[in-house]
């Protein structure tokens, strides 16, 4: 009897939450067949089986938090390790310490086992759709996917929800509270925010900027062939302006190494973008964003946002960030005082861009105005340094043509 233990997913994580089983007791599984889906603080991850055989016992239930190294499933092996052909080609492992990657075959059931599932095995669905189906009580096997390659999407699940989900009972009048289990993403986010807030001394500075010229430039660039098919937004230009400002203020792209008592200045910028998703708040980052011309940065930001919203962000997407932007302006908010992403020296909040009265010379005119705020780790960044960084960033957005056009 073989036991499959929750592996180290390669990002130093110590636990994961079991989201769903793709197999049941009595199923016959093949090597590298997906048997479960788990959720970490970083991503939804499908677990392939390192054994071929028959499922004899499931040792955890969906919703359980499982420490790394804990047994998840017992499989009666039908393929001894020494039976594997020696000339079988090697390939890269999907999970640390487990077997090679290969397409997962459909599941088979033994005749004596409990009733089989729909023909065709596990429905193909994006991770976020599986989460939505579980929450809404939708059977994925009854759906036809409209996504790429026929994959079931969140929209497919939500459209099926009203027809397949029982009506929710009206709240009992005496119930004055609702208790919701804290899931892995919320729990890990809370732990990270508490650690950051009570470890790094936070200081936040604000700057209100006339960004009328940036808004004009945005319209011109959207009409140009260089940005055809790209989702160019104010955030795209603010991100580029931030990357340029970091060249003169590298201390905002550094980290405090407590274990070695060093300040680590990064000579690369992995730009994090805070994104609200069905899984909660995640911060995927564009690797080496400082090396990208504006069109490529715009494309990378768009792809990253789409990936995060679809629930497909990988642990690699969600780790290694060096500085973060949060766009509170999309909710109509003027500004914010965000908490630092752990391990980073600064986070920039972009507020809403609104038409406001503004003094130009001796006249009061309507201008496009926004408020920027930068929160810094005061161990790494002095007040003067934060002020100069924010002033340089604001100056670029007030008069973007000389600087940003050179980045095309």
Buried (B, 14 or more C-beta within 10 A) or exposed (E): EBEBBBBBBBBEBEBBBBBBBBBBBBBBBBBBBBBBBBBBBBBBBBBBBBBBBBBBEBBBEBEEBBEBEBBBBBBEEEEEEEEEEEEEEEEEBBBEEBBBEEEBBEBBBEEEBEEBBEEEBBBBBBBBBBBBBBEBEBEBBEBEBEBEEEBBBBEBBBEBBEEBEEEEEEEEEEEEEEEEEEBBBBBBBEEBBEEBEEBBEBBBBBBBBBBBBBBEBBEEBEEEEEBEEBBBBBBBBBBBBBBBBBEEBBBBBBBBEEEEEEEBBBEEBBBBBBBEBBBBBBBBBBBEBBEBEBBEBBBBBBEBBEBBBBBBBBBBBBBBBBBBBBBBBEEEBBBBEBBBBBBBBBBBBBBBBBEEEBEEEEEEEEBBBBBBBBBBBBBBBEEEBBBBBBBBBBBBBEBBEEBBEEBE
